[in-house]
Amino acid sequence: VRRSSRFVQGDLLAFPLKAEYDVVICIGVLAHVSDVSRAIACLATAVKRGGTCILQITDLETPLARLFY
């Protein structure tokens, strides 16, 4: 089994992502984007079916954060 990792840096809302990643990690980003819902949707399109997306939520005042805290 061949395993590799790839680090991608760019504007999340402008970067052309497609479902090619087994794992997407988004840490320290969502507090700095203009549209959190759109950013999460962009991340979701990057994950392969059955993959994992890890998000760090730092804004406890959002409905999404309230689901987890």
C-alpha positions as CSV (number, residue, x, y, z in Angstrom):
1,V,0.0,0.0,0.0
2,R,1.4,3.3,-1.0
3,R,0.8,6.2,1.4
4,S,1.5,9.8,0.8
5,S,0.5,13.2,2.1
6,R,0.1,16.5,0.4
7,F,0.1,19.9,2.0
8,V,-2.1,22.5,0.1
9,Q,-2.0,26.2,0.9
10,G,-4.3,28.7,-0.8
11,D,-7.5,30.7,-0.5
12,L,-10.0,28.1,0.6
13,L,-12.9,29.8,-1.0
14,A,-11.1,30.2,-4.4
15,F,-9.0,27.0,-4.5
16,P,-10.4,24.4,-6.9
17,L,-10.9,21.3,-4.7
18,K,-12.2,17.9,-5.9
19,A,-12.9,14.7,-4.0
20,E,-9.3,13.3,-3.9
21,Y,-8.3,13.3,-0.3
22,D,-8.9,10.6,2.3
23,V,-8.4,13.1,5.1
24,V,-8.8,16.9,5.2
25,I,-7.7,18.8,8.2
26,C,-8.9,22.4,8.7
27,I,-7.3,24.0,11.8
28,G,-7.2,27.7,12.6
29,V,-9.1,28.6,9.4
30,L,-12.8,29.0,9.9
31,A,-12.5,32.0,12.2
32,H,-10.8,33.8,9.3
33,V,-13.1,33.2,6.3
34,S,-15.9,35.5,5.2
35,D,-18.4,32.7,4.8
36,V,-18.0,29.7,7.1
37,S,-20.9,27.7,5.6
38,R,-19.3,28.1,2.1
39,A,-15.9,27.2,3.5
40,I,-17.2,24.0,5.1
41,A,-19.0,23.1,1.8
42,C,-15.7,23.6,-0.1
43,L,-13.9,21.3,2.4
44,A,-16.6,18.7,2.0
45,T,-16.1,18.5,-1.7
46,A,-12.4,17.7,-1.2
47,V,-13.0,14.5,0.8
48,K,-13.3,11.2,-0.9
49,R,-16.4,9.2,-0.2
50,G,-15.9,7.5,3.2
51,G,-13.1,9.9,4.0
52,T,-12.6,12.1,7.1
53,C,-12.8,15.9,7.5
54,I,-11.5,17.3,10.8
55,L,-12.6,20.9,11.6
56,Q,-11.5,23.1,14.4
57,I,-14.4,25.3,15.6
58,T,-13.3,28.3,17.7
59,D,-16.4,30.5,17.6
60,L,-18.6,29.1,20.3
61,E,-21.4,31.5,19.4
62,T,-22.4,29.7,16.2
63,P,-25.1,27.1,16.0
64,L,-22.6,24.6,14.6
65,A,-20.3,25.0,17.7
66,R,-23.3,24.6,20.0
67,L,-23.8,21.2,18.6
68,F,-20.4,20.1,19.9
69,Y,-20.0,22.0,23.1
